[in-house]
């Protein structure tokens, strides 16, 4: 979707996924509640599997473990892949936030060198820019769909900006 279409939908409070108008009470966000929940299903299932394993005693509570990165007491488990819900690492909250696609690609410096941009530019990313998704997906090993679910469908195919324009036409009519 082009930026202008996204901004129009956001300002006029339409869901970016299904194109429906957001409920009156929801004054923020890019997705309606059902679409947001559907996008979170793999994470929710993985978290539920870990909670069940802890309850049954197959996994120790994270508070009894040490963070694998810094050695402090762990507070939570980190999933590298939601498809393998019990393949987790105990980490503290600070290290869990630090982990992710950029770290998997070798850190901000390595990403900047590989993409031919500055380290500061990588540090300013709130999400991977549209034109860098394919390159960054190869670097990090994360699927493009995981990096930018707003740009890729469930099968990993790029959602062309034409789809956004078509949704925009349907909404205006």
KASUL-V352554 format. One record per residue. PSI is psi in radians with two decimals (NA if undefined). BURIAL is I if it has 9 or more other ideal C-beta (glycine too) atoms within 8 Angstrom, else O. D_CENTER is the distance of its C-alpha to the mean C-alpha in whole Angstrom. Layout:
PSI | BURIAL | D_CENTER
PSI | BURIAL | D_CENTER
This chain:
2.43 | I | 17
2.72 | O | 19
-0.74 | O | 19
-0.66 | O | 22
-0.76 | I | 21
-0.81 | I | 18
-0.70 | O | 20
-0.78 | I | 23
-0.69 | I | 20
-0.83 | I | 19
-0.64 | O | 22
0.14 | O | 24
0.98 | O | 21
2.52 | I | 20
2.33 | I | 17
-0.34 | I | 15
-0.94 | I | 15
-0.28 | O | 18
-0.03 | I | 20
2.70 | O | 22
2.41 | O | 23
2.58 | I | 21
2.68 | O | 24
-0.66 | O | 26
-0.32 | O | 25
1.76 | I | 21
0.00 | O | 22
2.97 | O | 18
2.83 | O | 15
-0.25 | O | 14
2.60 | I | 14
2.90 | I | 17
-0.81 | O | 16
-0.73 | O | 17
-0.69 | I | 14
-0.77 | I | 12
-0.74 | I | 13
-0.68 | O | 13
-0.41 | I | 9
0.01 | O | 9
-0.85 | O | 12
-0.71 | O | 11
-0.77 | I | 10
-0.75 | I | 13
-0.72 | I | 15
-0.75 | I | 14
-0.68 | O | 15
-0.68 | O | 18
-0.71 | I | 19
-0.75 | I | 19
-0.72 | O | 21
-0.70 | O | 24
-0.65 | I | 24
-0.77 | I | 25
-0.66 | O | 27
-0.13 | O | 29
0.14 | O | 29
-0.44 | O | 28
2.41 | I | 25
2.74 | O | 27
2.45 | O | 25
-0.48 | I | 23
-0.29 | O | 25
-0.01 | O | 28
2.88 | I | 26
2.54 | O | 26
2.28 | I | 23
-0.28 | O | 22
-0.85 | I | 21
-0.25 | O | 24
-0.12 | O | 26
3.03 | O | 26
2.33 | O | 26
2.64 | I | 22
-0.34 | I | 21
3.00 | I | 18
2.51 | I | 17
2.25 | I | 14
2.19 | I | 12
-0.53 | O | 12
2.06 | O | 12
-0.25 | I | 12
-0.41 | O | 14
1.41 | O | 17
-0.42 | I | 16
0.09 | I | 19
1.51 | O | 18
2.83 | I | 17
2.33 | O | 19
2.25 | I | 20
2.75 | I | 19
2.90 | I | 20
-0.73 | O | 17
-0.77 | O | 18
-0.56 | I | 17
-0.68 | I | 14
-0.67 | O | 12
-0.55 | O | 14
2.76 | I | 12
-2.89 | O | 9
-0.73 | I | 9
-0.74 | I | 12
-0.63 | I | 14
-0.47 | I | 14
0.02 | I | 15
0.11 | I | 18
2.93 | O | 17
-0.65 | I | 18
-0.78 | O | 21
-0.70 | I | 21
-0.78 | I | 18
-0.78 | I | 20
-0.79 | O | 23
-0.59 | I | 22
-0.12 | I | 20
0.62 | O | 24
3.10 | O | 22
2.76 | O | 23
-0.62 | O | 21
-0.65 | O | 21
-0.73 | I | 19
-0.69 | I | 16
-0.39 | O | 17
-0.15 | O | 16
2.22 | I | 13
-0.50 | O | 11
2.86 | O | 8
2.25 | I | 10
2.60 | O | 13
-0.79 | O | 14
-0.09 | O | 17
-0.03 | I | 15
-0.85 | I | 13
-0.81 | O | 15
-0.78 | I | 17
-0.61 | I | 14
-0.71 | I | 13
-0.69 | O | 16
-0.81 | I | 16
-0.41 | I | 13
-0.03 | O | 14
2.42 | I | 10
2.59 | O | 10
-0.60 | I | 10
-0.65 | I | 9
-0.69 | O | 5
-0.74 | I | 5
1.38 | I | 7
-0.33 | O | 7
-0.31 | I | 10
-0.30 | I | 12
2.48 | I | 12
-3.05 | O | 14
-0.47 | O | 13
0.03 | O | 16
0.16 | O | 14
2.48 | O | 16
2.30 | O | 16
1.94 | I | 17
2.66 | O | 19
-0.28 | O | 20
-0.66 | O | 23
-0.73 | I | 21
-0.70 | I | 20
-0.68 | I | 24
-0.73 | O | 25
-0.71 | I | 23
-0.75 | I | 25
-0.76 | O | 28
-0.67 | O | 28
-0.73 | I | 27
-0.45 | O | 30
NA | O | 32
